[in-house]
């Protein structure tokens, strides 16, 4: 309650430190483009081709609601 009275909001302040660059827009676009072309690629292959780590690829997939064990496009009609 005290934070709301002093700051006018309950949200945290912006944190100091270096921002994450591995999961930025450029890397996310690369990762998602590779998976659109071939959804059956492994996260290791995509990480190597995009020049980022496997953990970053997994983070990008998680944020964009892709599941590495079930790569398919939701809402697309095939047939």
PDB file of N, CA, C and O in Angstrom:
ATOM      1  N   UNK A   1       0.818  -1.184   0.000  1.00  0.00           N
ATOM      2  CA  UNK A   1       0.000   0.000   0.000  1.00  0.00           C
ATOM      3  C   UNK A   1       0.863   1.249   0.000  1.00  0.00           C
ATOM      4  O   UNK A   1       0.503   2.278  -0.573  1.00  0.00           O
ATOM      5  N   UNK A   2       2.012   1.135   0.658  1.00  0.00           N
ATOM      6  CA  UNK A   2       2.910   2.280   0.740  1.00  0.00           C
ATOM      7  C   UNK A   2       3.477   2.662  -0.634  1.00  0.00           C
ATOM      8  O   UNK A   2       3.631   3.843  -0.946  1.00  0.00           O
ATOM      9  N   UNK A   3       3.786   1.639  -1.451  1.00  0.00           N
ATOM     10  CA  UNK A   3       4.316   1.916  -2.782  1.00  0.00           C
ATOM     11  C   UNK A   3       3.287   2.644  -3.641  1.00  0.00           C
ATOM     12  O   UNK A   3       3.645   3.530  -4.418  1.00  0.00           O
ATOM     13  N   UNK A   4       2.042   2.288  -3.511  1.00  0.00           N
ATOM     14  CA  UNK A   4       0.989   2.948  -4.282  1.00  0.00           C
ATOM     15  C   UNK A   4       0.851   4.416  -3.878  1.00  0.00           C
ATOM     16  O   UNK A   4       0.635   5.284  -4.723  1.00  0.00           O
ATOM     17  N   UNK A   5       0.977   4.676  -2.602  1.00  0.00           N
ATOM     18  CA  UNK A   5       0.861   6.054  -2.120  1.00  0.00           C
ATOM     19  C   UNK A   5       2.015   6.926  -2.612  1.00  0.00           C
ATOM     20  O   UNK A   5       1.807   8.088  -2.962  1.00  0.00           O
ATOM     21  N   UNK A   6       3.221   6.376  -2.640  1.00  0.00           N
ATOM     22  CA  UNK A   6       4.379   7.176  -3.044  1.00  0.00           C
ATOM     23  C   UNK A   6       4.547   7.266  -4.558  1.00  0.00           C
ATOM     24  O   UNK A   6       4.877   8.333  -5.075  1.00  0.00           O
ATOM     25  N   UNK A   7       4.327   6.174  -5.273  1.00  0.00           N
ATOM     26  CA  UNK A   7       4.582   6.150  -6.720  1.00  0.00           C
ATOM     27  C   UNK A   7       3.316   6.349  -7.543  1.00  0.00           C
ATOM     28  O   UNK A   7       3.398   6.716  -8.715  1.00  0.00           O
ATOM     29  N   UNK A   8       2.170   6.120  -6.962  1.00  0.00           N
ATOM     30  CA  UNK A   8       0.921   6.246  -7.711  1.00  0.00           C
ATOM     31  C   UNK A   8       0.600   5.011  -8.527  1.00  0.00           C
ATOM     32  O   UNK A   8      -0.351   5.019  -9.309  1.00  0.00           O
ATOM     33  N   UNK A   9       1.374   3.951  -8.361  1.00  0.00           N
ATOM     34  CA  UNK A   9       1.171   2.718  -9.118  1.00  0.00           C
ATOM     35  C   UNK A   9       1.731   1.553  -8.313  1.00  0.00           C
ATOM     36  O   UNK A   9       2.589   1.740  -7.450  1.00  0.00           O
ATOM     37  N   UNK A  10       1.248   0.368  -8.595  1.00  0.00           N
ATOM     38  CA  UNK A  10       1.778  -0.812  -7.913  1.00  0.00           C
ATOM     39  C   UNK A  10       2.820  -1.533  -8.763  1.00  0.00           C
ATOM     40  O   UNK A  10       3.413  -2.513  -8.311  1.00  0.00           O
ATOM     41  N   UNK A  11       3.050  -1.058  -9.996  1.00  0.00           N
ATOM     42  CA  UNK A  11       4.005  -1.698 -10.897  1.00  0.00           C
ATOM     43  C   UNK A  11       5.439  -1.398 -10.474  1.00  0.00           C
ATOM     44  O   UNK A  11       5.725  -0.346  -9.903  1.00  0.00           O
ATOM     45  N   UNK A  12       6.336  -2.341 -10.763  1.00  0.00           N
ATOM     46  CA  UNK A  12       7.740  -2.170 -10.445  1.00  0.00           C
ATOM     47  C   UNK A  12       8.370  -1.094 -11.323  1.00  0.00           C
ATOM     48  O   UNK A  12       7.886  -0.815 -12.420  1.00  0.00           O
ATOM     49  N   UNK A  13       9.438  -0.502 -10.837  1.00  0.00           N
ATOM     50  CA  UNK A  13      10.202   0.443 -11.629  1.00  0.00           C
ATOM     51  C   UNK A  13      11.032  -0.331 -12.649  1.00  0.00           C
ATOM     52  O   UNK A  13      11.254  -1.532 -12.496  1.00  0.00           O
ATOM     53  N   UNK A  14      11.489   0.363 -13.688  1.00  0.00           N
ATOM     54  CA  UNK A  14      12.336  -0.262 -14.684  1.00  0.00           C
ATOM     55  C   UNK A  14      13.643  -0.696 -14.029  1.00  0.00           C
ATOM     56  O   UNK A  14      14.241   0.061 -13.264  1.00  0.00           O
ATOM     57  N   UNK A  15      14.075  -1.891 -14.323  1.00  0.00           N
ATOM     58  CA  UNK A  15      15.283  -2.442 -13.722  1.00  0.00           C
ATOM     59  C   UNK A  15      16.518  -1.942 -14.447  1.00  0.00           C
ATOM     60  O   UNK A  15      16.493  -1.712 -15.656  1.00  0.00           O
ATOM     61  N   UNK A  16      17.588  -1.776 -13.706  1.00  0.00           N
ATOM     62  CA  UNK A  16      18.847  -1.395 -14.326  1.00  0.00           C
ATOM     63  C   UNK A  16      19.538  -2.650 -14.839  1.00  0.00           C
ATOM     64  O   UNK A  16      19.179  -3.768 -14.471  1.00  0.00           O
ATOM     65  N   UNK A  17      20.511  -2.452 -15.674  1.00  0.00           N
ATOM     66  CA  UNK A  17      21.262  -3.577 -16.195  1.00  0.00           C
ATOM     67  C   UNK A  17      21.122  -3.692 -17.699  1.00  0.00           C
ATOM     68  O   UNK A  17      20.344  -2.978 -18.332  1.00  0.00           O
ATOM     69  N   UNK A  18      21.876  -4.588 -18.240  1.00  0.00           N
ATOM     70  CA  UNK A  18      21.899  -4.777 -19.683  1.00  0.00           C
ATOM     71  C   UNK A  18      20.640  -5.494 -20.147  1.00  0.00           C
ATOM     72  O   UNK A  18      20.278  -6.524 -19.579  1.00  0.00           O
ATOM     73  N   UNK A  19      19.965  -4.972 -21.166  1.00  0.00           N
ATOM     74  CA  UNK A  19      18.764  -5.648 -21.661  1.00  0.00           C
ATOM     75  C   UNK A  19      19.124  -6.907 -22.447  1.00  0.00           C
ATOM     76  O   UNK A  19      20.233  -7.028 -22.965  1.00  0.00           O
ATOM     77  N   UNK A  20      18.201  -7.820 -22.528  1.00  0.00           N
ATOM     78  CA  UNK A  20      18.431  -9.036 -23.296  1.00  0.00           C
ATOM     79  C   UNK A  20      18.399  -8.713 -24.787  1.00  0.00           C
ATOM     80  O   UNK A  20      17.440  -8.123 -25.284  1.00  0.00           O
ATOM     81  N   UNK A  21      19.439  -9.100 -25.480  1.00  0.00           N
ATOM     82  CA  UNK A  21      19.485  -8.846 -26.916  1.00  0.00           C
ATOM     83  C   UNK A  21      19.291 -10.121 -27.722  1.00  0.00           C
ATOM     84  O   UNK A  21      18.948 -10.056 -28.902  1.00  0.00           O
ATOM     85  N   UNK A  22      19.504 -11.264 -27.112  1.00  0.00           N
ATOM     86  CA  UNK A  22      19.401 -12.529 -27.835  1.00  0.00           C
ATOM     87  C   UNK A  22      17.966 -12.851 -28.224  1.00  0.00           C
ATOM     88  O   UNK A  22      17.735 -13.607 -29.168  1.00  0.00           O
ATOM     89  N   UNK A  23      17.014 -12.293 -27.515  1.00  0.00           N
ATOM     90  CA  UNK A  23      15.611 -12.568 -27.838  1.00  0.00           C
ATOM     91  C   UNK A  23      14.943 -11.345 -28.450  1.00  0.00           C
ATOM     92  O   UNK A  23      13.724 -11.194 -28.367  1.00  0.00           O
ATOM     93  N   UNK A  24      15.730 -10.477 -29.059  1.00  0.00           N
ATOM     94  CA  UNK A  24      15.200  -9.270 -29.679  1.00  0.00           C
ATOM     95  C   UNK A  24      14.423  -9.568 -30.953  1.00  0.00           C
ATOM     96  O   UNK A  24      14.260 -10.725 -31.342  1.00  0.00           O
ATOM     97  N   UNK A  25      13.951  -8.521 -31.586  1.00  0.00           N
ATOM     98  CA  UNK A  25      13.108  -8.681 -32.776  1.00  0.00           C
ATOM     99  C   UNK A  25      13.836  -9.361 -33.928  1.00  0.00           C
ATOM    100  O   UNK A  25      13.244 -10.185 -34.624  1.00  0.00           O
ATOM    101  N   UNK A  26      15.100  -9.034 -34.142  1.00  0.00           N
ATOM    102  CA  UNK A  26      15.845  -9.612 -35.267  1.00  0.00           C
ATOM    103  C   UNK A  26      16.025 -11.113 -35.090  1.00  0.00           C
ATOM    104  O   UNK A  26      15.794 -11.882 -36.024  1.00  0.00           O
ATOM    105  N   UNK A  27      16.435 -11.535 -33.895  1.00  0.00           N
ATOM    106  CA  UNK A  27      16.618 -12.969 -33.647  1.00  0.00           C
ATOM    107  C   UNK A  27      15.285 -13.706 -33.634  1.00  0.00           C
ATOM    108  O   UNK A  27      15.201 -14.836 -34.117  1.00  0.00           O
ATOM    109  N   UNK A  28      14.253 -13.089 -33.093  1.00  0.00           N
ATOM    110  CA  UNK A  28      12.936 -13.728 -33.085  1.00  0.00           C
ATOM    111  C   UNK A  28      12.437 -13.920 -34.514  1.00  0.00           C
ATOM    112  O   UNK A  28      11.857 -14.958 -34.833  1.00  0.00           O
ATOM    113  N   UNK A  29      12.656 -12.937 -35.366  1.00  0.00           N
ATOM    114  CA  UNK A  29      12.238 -13.052 -36.764  1.00  0.00           C
ATOM    115  C   UNK A  29      12.990 -14.176 -37.467  1.00  0.00           C
ATOM    116  O   UNK A  29      12.403 -14.929 -38.243  1.00  0.00           O
ATOM    117  N   UNK A  30      14.285 -14.289 -37.197  1.00  0.00           N
ATOM    118  CA  UNK A  30      15.085 -15.360 -37.796  1.00  0.00           C
ATOM    119  C   UNK A  30      14.590 -16.731 -37.353  1.00  0.00           C
ATOM    120  O   UNK A  30      14.396 -17.625 -38.177  1.00  0.00           O
ATOM    121  N   UNK A  31      14.389 -16.891 -36.049  1.00  0.00           N
ATOM    122  CA  UNK A  31      13.947 -18.180 -35.500  1.00  0.00           C
ATOM    123  C   UNK A  31      12.572 -18.561 -36.050  1.00  0.00           C
ATOM    124  O   UNK A  31      12.370 -19.695 -36.486  1.00  0.00           O
ATOM    125  N   UNK A  32      11.638 -17.629 -36.031  1.00  0.00           N
ATOM    126  CA  UNK A  32      10.289 -17.939 -36.493  1.00  0.00           C
ATOM    127  C   UNK A  32      10.253 -18.191 -37.997  1.00  0.00           C
ATOM    128  O   UNK A  32       9.473 -19.019 -38.467  1.00  0.00           O
ATOM    129  N   UNK A  33      11.088 -17.485 -38.754  1.00  0.00           N
ATOM    130  CA  UNK A  33      11.148 -17.710 -40.202  1.00  0.00           C
ATOM    131  C   UNK A  33      11.676 -19.106 -40.513  1.00  0.00           C
ATOM    132  O   UNK A  33      11.168 -19.771 -41.415  1.00  0.00           O
ATOM    133  N   UNK A  34      12.677 -19.552 -39.783  1.00  0.00           N
ATOM    134  CA  UNK A  34      13.226 -20.904 -39.990  1.00  0.00           C
ATOM    135  C   UNK A  34      12.178 -21.964 -39.682  1.00  0.00           C
ATOM    136  O   UNK A  34      12.121 -22.993 -40.355  1.00  0.00           O
ATOM    137  N   UNK A  35      11.353 -21.725 -38.676  1.00  0.00           N
ATOM    138  CA  UNK A  35      10.357 -22.727 -38.295  1.00  0.00           C
ATOM    139  C   UNK A  35       9.122 -22.679 -39.186  1.00  0.00           C
ATOM    140  O   UNK A  35       8.416 -23.680 -39.311  1.00  0.00           O
ATOM    141  N   UNK A  36       8.853 -21.547 -39.801  1.00  0.00           N
ATOM    142  CA  UNK A  36       7.727 -21.484 -40.737  1.00  0.00           C
ATOM    143  C   UNK A  36       8.055 -22.301 -41.985  1.00  0.00           C
ATOM    144  O   UNK A  36       7.196 -22.995 -42.529  1.00  0.00           O
ATOM    145  N   UNK A  37       9.310 -22.210 -42.428  1.00  0.00           N
ATOM    146  CA  UNK A  37       9.739 -22.954 -43.613  1.00  0.00           C
ATOM    147  C   UNK A  37       9.738 -24.448 -43.327  1.00  0.00           C
ATOM    148  O   UNK A  37       9.261 -25.238 -44.142  1.00  0.00           O
ATOM    149  N   UNK A  38      10.265 -24.833 -42.184  1.00  0.00           N
ATOM    150  CA  UNK A  38      10.353 -26.247 -41.829  1.00  0.00           C
ATOM    151  C   UNK A  38      10.079 -26.426 -40.341  1.00  0.00           C
ATOM    152  O   UNK A  38      10.996 -26.313 -39.528  1.00  0.00           O
ATOM    153  N   UNK A  39       8.820 -26.706 -39.970  1.00  0.00           N
ATOM    154  CA  UNK A  39       8.460 -26.806 -38.545  1.00  0.00           C
ATOM    155  C   UNK A  39       9.097 -27.981 -37.808  1.00  0.00           C
ATOM    156  O   UNK A  39       9.079 -28.013 -36.578  1.00  0.00           O
ATOM    157  N   UNK A  40       9.655 -28.941 -38.529  1.00  0.00           N
ATOM    158  CA  UNK A  40      10.206 -30.114 -37.857  1.00  0.00           C
ATOM    159  C   UNK A  40      11.680 -29.946 -37.481  1.00  0.00           C
ATOM    160  O   UNK A  40      12.295 -30.902 -37.009  1.00  0.00           O
ATOM    161  N   UNK A  41      12.254 -28.776 -37.672  1.00  0.00           N
ATOM    162  CA  UNK A  41      13.638 -28.544 -37.286  1.00  0.00           C
ATOM    163  C   UNK A  41      13.786 -28.549 -35.774  1.00  0.00           C
ATOM    164  O   UNK A  41      12.871 -28.183 -35.036  1.00  0.00           O
ATOM    165  N   UNK A  42      14.957 -28.973 -35.337  1.00  0.00           N
ATOM    166  CA  UNK A  42      15.213 -28.980 -33.896  1.00  0.00           C
ATOM    167  C   UNK A  42      15.662 -27.598 -33.439  1.00  0.00           C
ATOM    168  O   UNK A  42      16.098 -26.772 -34.241  1.00  0.00           O
ATOM    169  N   UNK A  43      15.547 -27.365 -32.148  1.00  0.00           N
ATOM    170  CA  UNK A  43      15.968 -26.081 -31.600  1.00  0.00           C
ATOM    171  C   UNK A  43      17.473 -25.914 -31.733  1.00  0.00           C
ATOM    172  O   UNK A  43      17.956 -24.788 -31.856  1.00  0.00           O
ATOM    173  N   UNK A  44      18.217 -26.997 -31.713  1.00  0.00           N
ATOM    174  CA  UNK A  44      19.669 -26.916 -31.887  1.00  0.00           C
ATOM    175  C   UNK A  44      20.026 -26.448 -33.290  1.00  0.00           C
ATOM    176  O   UNK A  44      20.898 -25.596 -33.461  1.00  0.00           O
ATOM    177  N   UNK A  45      19.350 -27.004 -34.299  1.00  0.00           N
ATOM    178  CA  UNK A  45      19.612 -26.598 -35.679  1.00  0.00           C
ATOM    179  C   UNK A  45      19.277 -25.123 -35.887  1.00  0.00           C
ATOM    180  O   UNK A  45      20.052 -24.386 -36.497  1.00  0.00           O
ATOM    181  N   UNK A  46      18.134 -24.701 -35.383  1.00  0.00           N
ATOM    182  CA  UNK A  46      17.706 -23.311 -35.542  1.00  0.00           C
ATOM    183  C   UNK A  46      18.676 -22.375 -34.834  1.00  0.00           C
ATOM    184  O   UNK A  46      19.013 -21.318 -35.367  1.00  0.00           O
ATOM    185  N   UNK A  47      19.128 -22.748 -33.644  1.00  0.00           N
ATOM    186  CA  UNK A  47      20.066 -21.921 -32.894  1.00  0.00           C
ATOM    187  C   UNK A  47      21.377 -21.763 -33.654  1.00  0.00           C
ATOM    188  O   UNK A  47      21.936 -20.668 -33.709  1.00  0.00           O
ATOM    189  N   UNK A  48      21.861 -22.837 -34.233  1.00  0.00           N
ATOM    190  CA  UNK A  48      23.115 -22.780 -34.969  1.00  0.00           C
ATOM    191  C   UNK A  48      22.972 -21.922 -36.230  1.00  0.00           C
ATOM    192  O   UNK A  48      23.874 -21.151 -36.559  1.00  0.00           O
ATOM    193  N   UNK A  49      21.847 -22.053 -36.934  1.00  0.00           N
ATOM    194  CA  UNK A  49      21.637 -21.296 -38.162  1.00  0.00           C
ATOM    195  C   UNK A  49      21.421 -19.801 -37.892  1.00  0.00           C
ATOM    196  O   UNK A  49      21.818 -18.964 -38.703  1.00  0.00           O
ATOM    197  N   UNK A  50      20.805 -19.468 -36.775  1.00  0.00           N
ATOM    198  CA  UNK A  50      20.538 -18.060 -36.455  1.00  0.00           C
ATOM    199  C   UNK A  50      21.657 -17.415 -35.650  1.00  0.00           C
ATOM    200  O   UNK A  50      21.655 -16.201 -35.445  1.00  0.00           O
ATOM    201  N   UNK A  51      22.611 -18.215 -35.194  1.00  0.00           N
ATOM    202  CA  UNK A  51      23.734 -17.670 -34.441  1.00  0.00           C
ATOM    203  C   UNK A  51      23.386 -17.254 -33.034  1.00  0.00           C
ATOM    204  O   UNK A  51      23.921 -16.269 -32.524  1.00  0.00           O
ATOM    205  N   UNK A  52      22.498 -17.990 -32.404  1.00  0.00           N
ATOM    206  CA  UNK A  52      22.112 -17.703 -31.029  1.00  0.00           C
ATOM    207  C   UNK A  52      22.133 -19.007 -30.235  1.00  0.00           C
ATOM    208  O   UNK A  52      22.411 -20.067 -30.796  1.00  0.00           O
ATOM    209  N   UNK A  53      21.848 -18.941 -28.963  1.00  0.00           N
ATOM    210  CA  UNK A  53      21.893 -20.148 -28.137  1.00  0.00           C
ATOM    211  C   UNK A  53      20.563 -20.912 -28.212  1.00  0.00           C
ATOM    212  O   UNK A  53      19.526 -20.375 -28.600  1.00  0.00           O
ATOM    213  N   UNK A  54      20.643 -22.167 -27.828  1.00  0.00           N
ATOM    214  CA  UNK A  54      19.446 -22.997 -27.811  1.00  0.00           C
ATOM    215  C   UNK A  54      18.445 -22.496 -26.766  1.00  0.00           C
ATOM    216  O   UNK A  54      17.234 -22.588 -26.967  1.00  0.00           O
ATOM    217  N   UNK A  55      18.951 -21.972 -25.660  1.00  0.00           N
ATOM    218  CA  UNK A  55      18.068 -21.431 -24.628  1.00  0.00           C
ATOM    219  C   UNK A  55      17.307 -20.221 -25.150  1.00  0.00           C
ATOM    220  O   UNK A  55      16.129 -20.049 -24.838  1.00  0.00           O
ATOM    221  N   UNK A  56      17.970 -19.378 -25.946  1.00  0.00           N
ATOM    222  CA  UNK A  56      17.295 -18.214 -26.522  1.00  0.00           C
ATOM    223  C   UNK A  56      16.219 -18.640 -27.505  1.00  0.00           C
ATOM    224  O   UNK A  56      15.145 -18.040 -27.550  1.00  0.00           O
ATOM    225  N   UNK A  57      16.499 -19.672 -28.292  1.00  0.00           N
ATOM    226  CA  UNK A  57      15.492 -20.191 -29.223  1.00  0.00           C
ATOM    227  C   UNK A  57      14.292 -20.706 -28.448  1.00  0.00           C
ATOM    228  O   UNK A  57      13.152 -20.438 -28.827  1.00  0.00           O
ATOM    229  N   UNK A  58      14.524 -21.430 -27.385  1.00  0.00           N
ATOM    230  CA  UNK A  58      13.428 -21.945 -26.558  1.00  0.00           C
ATOM    231  C   UNK A  58      12.618 -20.814 -25.947  1.00  0.00           C
ATOM    232  O   UNK A  58      11.392 -20.897 -25.877  1.00  0.00           O
ATOM    233  N   UNK A  59      13.296 -19.749 -25.499  1.00  0.00           N
ATOM    234  CA  UNK A  59      12.616 -18.590 -24.927  1.00  0.00           C
ATOM    235  C   UNK A  59      11.751 -17.900 -25.974  1.00  0.00           C
ATOM    236  O   UNK A  59      10.619 -17.510 -25.687  1.00  0.00           O
ATOM    237  N   UNK A  60      12.281 -17.745 -27.197  1.00  0.00           N
ATOM    238  CA  UNK A  60      11.526 -17.114 -28.282  1.00  0.00           C
ATOM    239  C   UNK A  60      10.302 -17.950 -28.624  1.00  0.00           C
ATOM    240  O   UNK A  60       9.217 -17.407 -28.834  1.00  0.00           O
ATOM    241  N   UNK A  61      10.467 -19.259 -28.682  1.00  0.00           N
ATOM    242  CA  UNK A  61       9.339 -20.143 -28.989  1.00  0.00           C
ATOM    243  C   UNK A  61       8.277 -20.070 -27.904  1.00  0.00           C
ATOM    244  O   UNK A  61       7.082 -20.075 -28.201  1.00  0.00           O
ATOM    245  N   UNK A  62       8.699 -20.002 -26.660  1.00  0.00           N
ATOM    246  CA  UNK A  62       7.757 -19.935 -25.555  1.00  0.00           C
ATOM    247  C   UNK A  62       6.952 -18.642 -25.586  1.00  0.00           C
ATOM    248  O   UNK A  62       5.738 -18.658 -25.384  1.00  0.00           O
ATOM    249  N   UNK A  63       7.626 -17.520 -25.837  1.00  0.00           N
ATOM    250  CA  UNK A  63       6.946 -16.224 -25.881  1.00  0.00           C
ATOM    251  C   UNK A  63       5.922 -16.182 -27.016  1.00  0.00           C
ATOM    252  O   UNK A  63       4.869 -15.559 -26.886  1.00  0.00           O
ATOM    253  N   UNK A  64       6.238 -16.852 -28.133  1.00  0.00           N
ATOM    254  CA  UNK A  64       5.358 -16.846 -29.306  1.00  0.00           C
ATOM    255  C   UNK A  64       4.411 -18.044 -29.349  1.00  0.00           C
ATOM    256  O   UNK A  64       3.789 -18.304 -30.379  1.00  0.00           O
ATOM    257  N   UNK A  65       4.299 -18.763 -28.258  1.00  0.00           N
ATOM    258  CA  UNK A  65       3.359 -19.874 -28.087  1.00  0.00           C
ATOM    259  C   UNK A  65       3.591 -21.012 -29.072  1.00  0.00           C
ATOM    260  O   UNK A  65       2.639 -21.641 -29.533  1.00  0.00           O
ATOM    261  N   UNK A  66       4.858 -21.278 -29.396  1.00  0.00           N
ATOM    262  CA  UNK A  66       5.229 -22.467 -30.148  1.00  0.00           C
ATOM    263  C   UNK A  66       5.697 -23.498 -29.147  1.00  0.00           C
ATOM    264  O   UNK A  66       6.277 -23.156 -28.116  1.00  0.00           O
ATOM    265  N   UNK A  67       5.447 -24.753 -29.448  1.00  0.00           N
ATOM    266  CA  UNK A  67       5.878 -25.832 -28.575  1.00  0.00           C
ATOM    267  C   UNK A  67       6.825 -26.721 -29.361  1.00  0.00           C
ATOM    268  O   UNK A  67       6.431 -27.264 -30.393  1.00  0.00           O
ATOM    269  N   UNK A  68       8.065 -26.889 -28.908  1.00  0.00           N
ATOM    270  CA  UNK A  68       9.037 -27.641 -29.688  1.00  0.00           C
ATOM    271  C   UNK A  68       8.665 -29.097 -29.898  1.00  0.00           C
ATOM    272  O   UNK A  68       9.163 -29.724 -30.833  1.00  0.00           O
ATOM    273  N   UNK A  69       7.820 -29.645 -29.073  1.00  0.00           N
ATOM    274  CA  UNK A  69       7.435 -31.034 -29.250  1.00  0.00           C
ATOM    275  C   UNK A  69       6.226 -31.171 -30.161  1.00  0.00           C
ATOM    276  O   UNK A  69       5.869 -32.287 -30.537  1.00  0.00           O
ATOM    277  N   UNK A  70       5.596 -30.079 -30.520  1.00  0.00           N
ATOM    278  CA  UNK A  70       4.383 -30.140 -31.349  1.00  0.00           C
ATOM    279  C   UNK A  70       4.339 -28.895 -32.236  1.00  0.00           C
ATOM    280  O   UNK A  70       3.550 -27.983 -31.992  1.00  0.00           O
ATOM    281  N   UNK A  71       5.192 -28.860 -33.271  1.00  0.00           N
ATOM    282  CA  UNK A  71       5.275 -27.701 -34.140  1.00  0.00           C
ATOM    283  C   UNK A  71       4.201 -27.770 -35.222  1.00  0.00           C
ATOM    284  O   UNK A  71       4.296 -28.562 -36.160  1.00  0.00           O
ATOM    285  N   UNK A  72       3.209 -26.954 -35.080  1.00  0.00           N
ATOM    286  CA  UNK A  72       2.190 -26.819 -36.122  1.00  0.00           C
ATOM    287  C   UNK A  72       1.575 -25.448 -36.000  1.00  0.00           C
ATOM    288  O   UNK A  72       1.753 -24.758 -34.996  1.00  0.00           O
ATOM    289  N   UNK A  73       0.861 -25.062 -37.011  1.00  0.00           N
ATOM    290  CA  UNK A  73       0.246 -23.737 -37.040  1.00  0.00           C
ATOM    291  C   UNK A  73      -1.190 -23.849 -36.563  1.00  0.00           C
ATOM    292  O   UNK A  73      -1.996 -24.564 -37.160  1.00  0.00           O
ATOM    293  N   UNK A  74      -1.503 -23.163 -35.516  1.00  0.00           N
ATOM    294  CA  UNK A  74      -2.850 -23.197 -34.965  1.00  0.00           C
ATOM    295  C   UNK A  74      -3.779 -22.315 -35.801  1.00  0.00           C
ATOM    296  O   UNK A  74      -3.400 -21.213 -36.197  1.00  0.00           O
ATOM    297  N   UNK A  75      -4.970 -22.790 -36.065  1.00  0.00           N
ATOM    298  CA  UNK A  75      -5.946 -21.997 -36.767  1.00  0.00           C
ATOM    299  C   UNK A  75      -5.852 -22.056 -38.277  1.00  0.00           C
ATOM    300  O   UNK A  75      -6.599 -21.354 -38.959  1.00  0.00           O
ATOM    301  N   UNK A  76      -4.964 -22.866 -38.819  1.00  0.00           N
ATOM    302  CA  UNK A  76      -4.824 -22.966 -40.270  1.00  0.00           C
ATOM    303  C   UNK A  76      -5.615 -24.165 -40.771  1.00  0.00           C
ATOM    304  O   UNK A  76      -5.504 -25.264 -40.228  1.00  0.00           O
ATOM    305  N   UNK A  77      -6.407 -23.950 -41.800  1.00  0.00           N
ATOM    306  CA  UNK A  77      -7.204 -25.039 -42.364  1.00  0.00           C
ATOM    307  C   UNK A  77      -6.401 -25.754 -43.442  1.00  0.00           C
ATOM    308  O   UNK A  77      -5.986 -25.136 -44.422  1.00  0.00           O
ATOM    309  N   UNK A  78      -6.187 -27.022 -43.269  1.00  0.00           N
ATOM    310  CA  UNK A  78      -5.490 -27.836 -44.262  1.00  0.00           C
ATOM    311  C   UNK A  78      -6.509 -28.762 -44.901  1.00  0.00           C
ATOM    312  O   UNK A  78      -6.848 -29.800 -44.332  1.00  0.00           O
ATOM    313  N   UNK A  79      -6.971 -28.416 -46.011  1.00  0.00           N
ATOM    314  CA  UNK A  79      -7.867 -29.405 -46.590  1.00  0.00           C
ATOM    315  C   UNK A  79      -8.849 -28.822 -47.448  1.00  0.00           C
ATOM    316  O   UNK A  79      -9.678 -29.537 -48.012  1.00  0.00           O
TER     317      UNK A  79
END
